[in-house]
Amino acid sequence: MAKQFSRSFYKSKEWEDCRAAFMANRGYLCEDCLKRGIYTPGKEVHHIEELTPANITNPEKTLAWSNLCLLCHECHRIRHQHR
């Protein structure tokens, strides 16, 4: 679930458009599973560098594809456990 400071960002048209385009570009497949040769639908666009109150307005962190990866629910859960 999104943190309070980021809720409006995740509801924005900019994020929705970015997320949709990124998922299509990645073929709707989980990038971590794909590295292991497993084809799993990607459902979560994950920010590699976590969003914070300090960077939530910085599009180089929030919308840059270099800070995103597409993950399935399980891989997303695993990534968040390792923080």
C-alpha positions in Angstrom: 0.0 0.0 0.0 1.2 3.5 -0.9 2.5 5.7 1.9 0.5 8.8 2.8 3.0 11.2 1.1 2.9 9.3 -2.2 -0.8 8.5 -2.6 -1.6 11.5 -4.9 1.4 10.7 -7.1 0.2 7.1 -7.6 -3.2 8.4 -8.6 -1.8 10.9 -11.1 -2.2 10.7 -14.8 1.5 11.0 -15.3 2.1 7.9 -13.2 -0.7 5.9 -14.8 0.6 6.8 -18.3 4.2 6.0 -17.3 3.2 2.7 -15.7 1.2 1.5 -18.6 3.9 2.4 -21.2 6.6 0.8 -19.0 4.6 -2.5 -18.6 4.0 -2.7 -22.3 7.7 -2.0 -23.1 8.6 -4.9 -20.8 6.2 -7.2 -22.4 4.0 -7.5 -19.3 6.6 -10.0 -17.8 8.2 -10.0 -14.4 11.9 -8.9 -14.9 13.2 -10.9 -11.9 11.4 -14.1 -13.0 12.6 -13.6 -16.6 16.2 -13.5 -15.4 15.6 -17.1 -14.1 14.0 -18.2 -17.3 10.5 -18.1 -15.8 7.6 -16.4 -17.7 5.4 -14.7 -15.1 3.0 -11.8 -15.7 4.3 -8.6 -14.2 1.8 -6.7 -12.1 3.8 -4.2 -10.0 6.0 -1.4 -11.4 8.6 -1.1 -8.6 10.8 1.9 -7.9 14.3 0.7 -7.5 15.3 3.7 -5.4 12.5 4.0 -2.9 10.3 7.1 -3.1 10.6 9.4 -0.1 9.0 12.7 0.9 12.3 14.3 -0.3 12.2 12.9 -3.9 8.4 12.4 -4.6 8.3 15.6 -6.7 11.5 14.6 -8.7 10.5 13.0 -12.0 14.0 11.6 -12.4 13.1 9.4 -9.5 9.4 8.9 -9.9 8.9 8.6 -13.6 12.4 7.7 -15.0 12.4 4.2 -16.5 16.0 3.7 -15.2 14.5 3.7 -11.7 11.7 1.2 -12.5 11.3 -2.5 -12.9 8.3 -4.7 -13.6 7.7 -7.4 -11.0 5.1 -10.1 -10.2 3.5 -9.9 -6.8 5.9 -12.4 -5.3 9.1 -10.8 -6.5 7.8 -7.4 -5.4 7.2 -8.8 -1.9 10.7 -10.2 -1.9 12.3 -6.9 -3.0 10.5 -5.1 -0.1 11.6 -7.7 2.4 15.2 -7.0 1.6 15.1 -3.3 2.3 
